[in-house]
Amino acid sequence: MEIKTINETERMYTYSQSHQISMQTGLIGYLRADMGTDGNKFFSTWNEYNEGLKTQGFSNEFNEVINSLREDFLKDRTTLAKYCNEHPESSYGKDSLGNIREYGVRVNTDNYAYLLRLNPNKGEYNLYCYCYMKDRLDNHLHEAEKGIRFITPRYKEIFRISDGDKIRITTPGGEKLDRTCRYIDEYHVEIGRNLYHICQFAEMLESNNSKVIPLRSSLPDLCYANLPSTGELIIIEKGESGYTSASSPYDSPERNKELAEEHNAEMGVTKAQAAAMLNGSMFGWEVPAADPANYDDNGTPVKIRQRDRGEAR
């Protein structure tokens, strides 16, 4: 039994998925548990998803895994909290109130992968354990690394986004619809709650005269920059064209550049992100220059790696 910190992509699979993704990843079911008011109990409920995958061998192993973990970091809520605090790299990040509530662990055996979402807080479910066929889950994760393609009806690729990222659809009337996208396979994508062939979605956009841009999670919601023509301090919002003027005590472009870098550093915005945000606001969020992956640590463009694009059908 191998225990390791869950990675950022795997975190999505510690929540309920669509039927399509659950079948592709070999989801067997999940266990939900809390440790009671005093933190020393273990009240659990099993939620079955695919009865055909729940063999006796799986059931026996699953019981062994959970019982083993109950002798370790699932012993009680105090032990769980200590384990989470000692493994900050497993945190899912802070919520809207600035609290870290969830942590992730993956347990591997020969045939199965157990993805655990841990919450050491009283009054909440302390454990969700999603159980997968390991080979099917890992194959799906590997394929999803290609990203989700968005194309024109003539099969020209416009942009790609990572599995779980969002897009923004703008209707002819100006309505903006933000939708989460999930990778299905090379030719299919879940957009919101709907499943599309990538060409079908492109044709639908064209017929509706709607536009689509990526809202990459690798970009911040906003950043500071300098207007190239004047050096003026400006604010750029992800997904928005143009900019908003920002207050600055300086008339010097050089000092405004320093101020923009200071503000960005305070917000945790990297130079690569700032460069991508500036280009996205000027040239469109779908262009390669709006992707921070195409810059080095100093915000200097790097040669764009060619992808295995395959064929759209």
Number of C-alpha atoms within 10 A of each C-alpha: 10 9 13 12 18 21 15 12 13 17 19 13 22 21 14 13 14 12 10 11 19 18 16 15 21 22 29 22 19 22 16 18 18 24 23 17 11 10 19 15 14 18 12 15 12 12 12 14 17 13 10 7 17 15 11 9 9 16 12 10 15 16 11 12 16 15 13 14 14 14 10 13 16 23 18 21 24 16 16 22 18 12 16 23 15 10 14 13 14 21 23 18 14 11 10 7 6 8 9 18 17 19 24 26 23 20 19 17 15 10 12 22 24 24 27 26 25 25 22 27 18 14 11 14 18 28 24 23 25 22 27 25 20 19 15 18 22 16 12 18 17 10 13 19 13 18 19 25 22 24 19 16 17 10 14 13 13 15 17 20 25 20 21 20 19 20 22 17 18 17 15 11 8 10 11 15 11 17 18 15 21 25 25 20 19 19 18 19 21 23 18 13 11 9 17 16 17 24 21 17 19 20 16 14 18 13 9 10 12 17 15 19 21 26 21 22 13 13 22 19 14 18 25 28 27 25 17 10 7 10 16 22 27 20 19 25 19 21 21 14 16 16 18 12 14 14 11 14 9 12 12 14 17 13 16 23 17 15 19 23 20 14 14 20 14 9 13 12 19 20 19 21 27 25 22 27 30 28 19 24 18 15 14 19 25 20 16 18 21 27 24 23 18 19 20 15 12 11 16 13 16 11 8 11 8 6 8 7 10 8 9 17 10
